[in-house]
């Protein structure tokens, strides 16, 4: 059922763009498959095309989309979600799926949102952090460690952290940078993703990471955490098996580091993103993007499929990037209002073809157009 016209997100339905590709103003930080245009409409990036999603929606300020559900911050600074509602991920007090945006119960003045498979977290303008949905491994941050029973958290409930400056959400843990430069993490830690030795398997409430300071931005992946400090330097900790920790990372299939390890970049970083736990990318102040880690699908964007344990320059972007978003084996960047992606399944020859990988950036084309090979 469509939302009533009094909703801050309501607008007349839009026809799918068949000849004109909109300029995209923002990418989802949690998945490289959707974004917002300048009017706050949601666009989904499919193979070889872009399509409007929930055309009745307008005026969104921020977006976070995942495999099963998506959420936006509306013009009224409240959160609206739609999609699969497993474990209560939509935050409406139920587990019923919904395919039109509906409000999250009890949240207002929201500044930042992030989503994973069946969980959602939000940070308010005053720094209060809330998580809801799947609570396994302590990733709701409310002190509980449910296994199969009691994993559902269908509303945000009480704030789990106060005074946070930024928010980063991975598939089984999350972290926030604090105003004093420290970092607080919660959730699964069996690969040291929360910054504690792996013998501490779960961190059920937000806890300050030892020996971490001067952090401005934090981002979380599946089992890796990366930060940018106030001078623009990047460091990562967590699982070492994929190369995301860089050349100084410990060796071995199950090796991990709870100590932040520096990533050598040729300039000041302003954004960092992690694709699952397999690769990471950083956007520099110059607009250049450097990526490192696994590269079996070309997700590092340097024209090869060779794994790199140190940053390599993404080749072929037409101009400076203004945003960055990573999926599991895919990377995307925003430049000049256009979305360029590289890695797994970002292009195909025609509508009957299987998706192809690309080791260099590909323009996400208007509906009905496909990359010529």
Beta strands, then each sheet from edge to edge (+ up, - down):
strand 1: 24-27
strand 2: 34-37
strand 3: 42-46
strand 4: 49-52
strand 5: 62-65
strand 6: 69-73
strand 7: 79-83
strand 8: 98-103
strand 9: 110-115
strand 10: 119-124
strand 11: 129-133
strand 12: 168-169
strand 13: 173-177
strand 14: 183-188
strand 15: 202-208
strand 16: 215-220
strand 17: 224-229
strand 18: 234-239
strand 19: 256-263
strand 20: 269-275
strand 21: 279-284
strand 22: 289-293
strand 23: 308-313
strand 24: 323-326
strand 25: 330-335
strand 26: 338-347
strand 27: 356-363
sheet 1: 1+ 2- 3+ 4-
sheet 2: 5+ 6- 7+ 8-
sheet 3: 9+ 10- 11+
sheet 4: 12+ 13- 14+ 15-
sheet 5: 16+ 17- 18+ 19-
sheet 6: 20+ 21- 22+ 23-
sheet 7: 24+ 25- 26+ 27-
end
